[in-house]
């Protein structure tokens, strides 16, 4: 594809890694579709995002709200009826 699609900075244990420079989904898919016969060998945009999320180097857009909700649920007493 001959273009920078993203960059990844990996950090040590307990430190924040980051992904940046992601091109838009539309631009990526246009580049991918132009690859003709080898298109099946190139991951889709969504597959890249899922990989970054699973690896923990990219957080979901609403990560702050998700983290707050998890903390609140951890404080919940499982024996208390809601």
N, C-alpha and C positions, 0 to 999 in steps of 0.2 A: 504494500500500500504506500510505502515510501513517504510516510508522514508520522510525526509524533502524535500519538493518540492520547497519552497520559504519562504522568511521571509518578513514581512511588518513592517515598522516603521511609525506610525502615529504621526503627529505633530499638533500643534495648528493652529488656523485660520491664514491664510496668511503665514504660514511657509511651508517648503517643506517636504512632506512625501516621503518615498521611498520604493521600492520593490527591493529585492535582492535575491541572491541565487537561481534564477530560473534555474532549470535543463533544458537541451535541449529538444526541441520538440520531437525528436526521442526517447530519454530516457523516457520521460513522457508517450508517447503513448505506449511504450513497457510495462511499468508498468501497465498502464491502461488496455491494452489488456489482461494482465495476470490475470485480476480480474474476468474473466469468466462471469457468469450470471448477476452480478451486474454492468457490464460496463455501462449500460444506466443510472445508478445513479451517475456516476462520470463525472464531466464536462470535456470537451476536453481542450487541451492546449490553443487553440484559444479562447475558452469561458473564461478561466481565464484571458488571456491578455486583452480581450475586457472589462472584469469587472474592471481590474486595470486601464485601460485607461478612462473608463466612470466615475470611482470614483475619478480620478485625482491624484492617487498615483503613477502612472507610465506614463511617457511622451513618445511620439513616438520617434523613433531613430533620426528623422530629425526635432525635436522640435525647435531648434534654427532657422532654415530656415523658418519654419511655422510661428513662432512668428514674425520674421522680416517681412515676407510678410503681415501678418495681420496689423502690425503697419503702413506699407507703404500704404495699402488700406484704413486705417482709416484717413490718411492724405489727401487722394484724394478728390478733389472738385467734388461732384456729378453733378453739373451744367456745368462742363467743359467737352466738347466733346473730346473723345479720338480718 
